[in-house]
Amino acid sequence: MCKKIFILILLVLLSIGLGMTTSPEPLFSASTLLTETNLSEQQAIPLSDGALPAGSRCNTPKLSMSSDPQPRVNWQTYQDSEYDFVLEFPVEWEVETTIHQSMPFSDSSAIVKRLSFRGNEGAIDLDLWLANGYNLEEWLTWYMETRRELPVDELNSSVAGQSAVVFVESNVTVDLLTTFFSDGKYVYRLWYTITQNPQGVYVYWHMLDTFTLSRHEASAAEIPKDIKQIAEEAVGISGVEAGNYCCNNYSPYCSLYFTCCNDQGNCTWWVCYRFGVVPFRGDAVTWWGQVPDYPDWTRHTAAPKQNQENIAYWSAGHVAYIANYTGGPNVNITEMSNCASCFNARQISIDDPYGFIYEKYPPPP
């Protein structure tokens, strides 16, 4: 009897062992699991330069993708009587003029107007520049020579019946969906920091479809399918979650534009949070090149601006906050490091960063 029981137990154990060796294929490949592990166990970035490691994306829970290809959204019309165009955006969203140069323009090469559309799905900026006699291709060449490089090879789309270029700018921490087009007098940019919410991309395409210039017939945008696919795929890897907390800090504004690894921080989120509002978008490495776009901001490589807030900038891809600079060879900064640290305060030499970014006309203390 005991022998039969022993044999029965042995057979059960063998069947369990065989089941373990013939288990289904894992949901993630070994390379995917390695990537996930690397992101969650990244070593702290050396704070002397703050460079971002490649592939730094926050491991935050993702929203499920909508199975409805056309979400149910009610639209309202924005009509700009100053620049003579109209477009539609969701009724639940708000729109605010966040940059506005009065004529005569103080800086004819900077953005003359920015409209910021914001909602629970994300935030989309509409920027306007003077074309200054350039066609769109010439203007983009000028922009890349005087500002920063863009992943642009050739015009590939049509918006409001005008030639356009649409692309996804893949950064280290965020992706930006970008469209440039021109009516000959102005250059327009519709700029979206891709969030985890798939409806944000849907809103973006609708805004392009309904953008209509005065004295022109309405014309749906023509966008390459591969660009739309890239944008939709970027939703799945986005670390930007509207309303997200960052290291127990909360900013509904900053969470629309910058990612944060919950209890591990992000340098751009921190600088945005400390200023309250910044016009910059994307990774820290791009901020220096963005400065000339904003008429109320400037930059300097020598020293911070005294008696006001500054942004310390490292060309390797890091920014830090300076509450006040009173002069001298050193300055106190506070910072986060992307997916590595929530907060750090230290004193550095003013020769340590590449340069400093600050407002031309700061609010009174």
DAHU-V421651 format. One record per backbone hydrogen bond with DSSP energy under -1.0 kcal/mol. CO is the residue of the C=O (numbers start at 1). NH is the residue of the N-H. Records with the same first field share a line. If there is no record, write none. Layout:
CO: NH ; NH
This chain:
1: 5
2: 6
3: 7
4: 8
5: 9
6: 10
7: 11
8: 12
9: 13
10: 14
11: 15
12: 16
13: 17
14: 18
15: 19
16: 20
17: 21
18: 22
29: 33
30: 34
31: 35
32: 36
33: 37
34: 38
35: 39
36: 40
37: 41
46: 49 ; 50
55: 57
58: 60
74: 91
76: 89
78: 87
80: 84 ; 85
84: 214
85: 80
86: 212
87: 78
89: 76
90: 93
94: 118
96: 116
99: 114
107: 110
112: 101
113: 128
114: 98 ; 99
115: 126
116: 96
117: 124
118: 94
122: 119
124: 117
125: 191
126: 115
127: 189
128: 112 ; 113
129: 187
131: 134
135: 139
136: 140
137: 141
138: 142
139: 143
140: 144
141: 145
142: 146
143: 147
150: 152
157: 164
158: 222
159: 162
162: 159
164: 156 ; 157
165: 180
167: 178
169: 176
174: 171
175: 194
176: 169
177: 192
178: 167
179: 190
180: 165
181: 188
185: 131
186: 183
187: 129
188: 181
189: 127
190: 179
191: 125
192: 177
197: 200
198: 202
199: 203
200: 204
201: 205
202: 206
203: 207
204: 208
205: 209
206: 210
212: 86
213: 216
222: 158
224: 228
225: 229
226: 230
227: 231
228: 232
229: 233
230: 234
240: 196
241: 244
246: 249
249: 246
251: 255
253: 256
254: 257 ; 258
260: 262
262: 247
264: 340 ; 341
265: 339
266: 270
267: 271
268: 272
269: 273
270: 274
271: 275
272: 276
283: 286
284: 287
286: 290
287: 291
290: 293
291: 294
293: 111
294: 297
296: 360
298: 358
300: 356
310: 322
311: 357
312: 320
313: 354 ; 355
314: 317 ; 318
318: 314
320: 312
321: 334
322: 310
325: 307
329: 350
331: 348
333: 346
334: 321
335: 344
337: 340 ; 341
341: 337
344: 335
346: 333
348: 331
349: 352
355: 313
356: 300
357: 311
358: 298
